[in-house]
């Protein structure tokens, strides 16, 4: 079972092994952000923390983020992510969200930011009043998967650049992997590393990852698995 850690009076993080997910509560409703890798009981965990009506949004549809989705009939998600979600075995009705959409939990507006690259429909969620960015896998200090059919380095780079449009709107970042939390100064570092990889200037070593021969390009601030 995931370890529940209260961040503040209306925000929790669930540490589910190597991945985490979040519960956000407003005055009228609550929102799970992802459902982890081994948390089919994610809904039960959330409902043990709040009595508010509960919704679900996915930052993206890699299998380690959707373990508890089956308990929800509807899921907020980028429409660009739905094909990947279905390939990953995802069920339920997808309610599409896109850049600029706002989900208001009741005095807690959450703004959607499109950040494709890690997957085709990756999104971030800006918790406007709390000045927090929930970044999915795109912004983190762990090892970021950037190999396989869902990954597009050029779009990833573009998404990191796009985050400059939100400069000054958040003070802290809640990622799904790696350290918790991280901070906005990580974004230009990730951009520099990704651009070095794209330019062929980054060194790496071959590793076997789930039967795939990939290259791990390790930087002081994060790593990238690429092919």
N, C-alpha and C positions, 0 to 999 in steps of 0.2 A: 504494500500500500504506500502511496506517495506520502512524504512528510509534509505536513502543512505548517507554514511559517507565516505569521501575521506581519505584514509590512506596516500597516497603520489601521485605523479603525474601520476602513472600508475597502482594504486591498490585501489580498493574500497571494503567496506564491506556493505552489506545490512542487516539491523537488521529487521527481520521478526518475531516480537513477541519474543518467547522463543528460536528461532533458528536464525542463520545467515548464509549467503552465501557470496561468494566473486567473484569479477571480476578482472582478471589480464590481463594487456595489454602489448604486446611486440612491436617490430617495424613492424611486419608483420601481426600479428593476435592477437585475444583476446580470453580468456577462462573464462567461468563461472564455478565456482566450487560449485556444487549443485544449487538447485532452490527453496529452502525454503519449508515452510509449507502452506503458504497462498499467494503465489506469482505466480499465473498462468501467470502474465505479466512479469515474470523475464526476458524474452528475450527483451521485449520492454524497460524495465528499462536499461538493459545493452546497447542496441543500442542507447539509449539516452545519453550515456556516452562516447561512442567510435564509430567511423566509420569503425573500422577494421573488417575484417571477424571474425565471432564469432563462437566458438565451446563450447561444454559442456562436463564436466567430473563430475561424481558422486563419492564422497568418499564412499558412500554405499547407499542402496536403501530403508531405512526406509521411511515411507510416509511423514515425515516432512522434507525430503530433496529433494523431486522430484515433487513438486507442479507445477512447470513450465516446466517440461520435454516435455510435449506434443507439444511444439512449435519447437522442434528439431527433425529432421529425424534421426540423428546419435548421439550417446552418448558414450563417453569413459567411460569404467567401467571394473573392474575385471570380467573375465568370471565366477568366482566362485560366483559372486553376481547376475548374470542374473536370476537364478530361483527365488530369493527373489524379484527382480525387477518386474518380470512378476506377481508374486503373489500380489504385491502391486499395480498392475494395470498399470505398466510402458509400454510405447509404444516406437516405433522407433527401429532402428538397433543398437545393441551394438557393438562397436569397442573395442575388448579386449585389456587391458593393464596389465602388470605384473611387478614385481620387476625388477628394473634396466632400464625399458623403459624410454625414454626421449621425451617429447613433447616440441619442441622449438618454442616459439612465435615470434622469431626474436630477437636475443641477449638476450633472456630470457629463458634459459633451465629449464624445470620442470621435476624432476626425480620422478618416481613412487616407492613407498615403500609398500610392502604387509604387512598389519597388521591385520590379521584375529583375530576374538575373539568376538568383539562387534557384528559383523556379519561375515558370512563365507568369504565374499570378500571385507572386509573393506580395504581401502588404505589410505596412507598419500601421500602428494605431497611436495617435497622439491624444493623450489624456490632457486635454487643453488646460483646465483649471489647475491641475496638479503639476503641470509642466514636466510630464513624463512621456517618453517615447517607448512603446513596446515594439521591439524591432524584429521579432521572429528570429530567423537564422542569419539574416543579412548583415547585421552589425553585432559583433561579438568578438571576444578575445580567444575563442577556442579554435578548432580546426574546421574550416568552412568547406562543405562539399561543393565543388565546382566542376564535377565531371559527370558525364551521362547526358541523356537526351533532354532533360529538363533544364540543364544549366547553360547559361549564355553569358560569357564573360563581358562582352561589349555592353549588354544591357545592365549587368551588375555594376559596371563602372558608371554607366549613365545614371543609375539609381543613386549611387553614392554622391554623384555630382548634384543630383536633384535635391538631395537633403539640404543643400545650401539655401534652398528656397524657404526652409524652416529654421534658419539660423535665429537663435535668440528665443525660440518658442518652447524649448525644453532644456532642462538642466541635468537630467539623468536619463539613462537608457536601461530598460529591463529586457535583456536578451533571453532566449530560450536555451542557450548552451553557454558554457564557460563561466566566467566570474559573474557574480551579481553584487551590485549593479556595475555598469560601465558608464563612460561619460562621453560627451560630444567630441572631445579631442581625439577619440579613437577613429572617427570617420575619415579624416584626411589621411591617417596612417593606413587604413585599409585601402583607400583609393590609391595611394602611392604603391602599395604592394601589388594590387591588382594590375595596375598599369605596367609595373615591371614585368609581371608574368606575361601580359599580352605582348610586350615588346621583346620577349625572349631573354630578358636580362636577369631573371631570378634563378638562383640555384635551388635544386631540390634533390630528393632521393626517392628511388623507387621503393614502394611498399605494397604489400598485398592487403587489400581492403575488401573484405567480403567476397574474395575470389577475383577481384579486379586488380590488375596491375596499374597502379596510379602513382603519381609523383606528389610528394608532400613538399611544398615550398613553405619553409618555416621562417617567420619573421619574429622579432622580439615581442611583438604585440598580438600576433595571431598566426594561424597557418591556413594554407589553401591546399586542398586535394584537387589535382588537375590531371588531365591526360594529354 
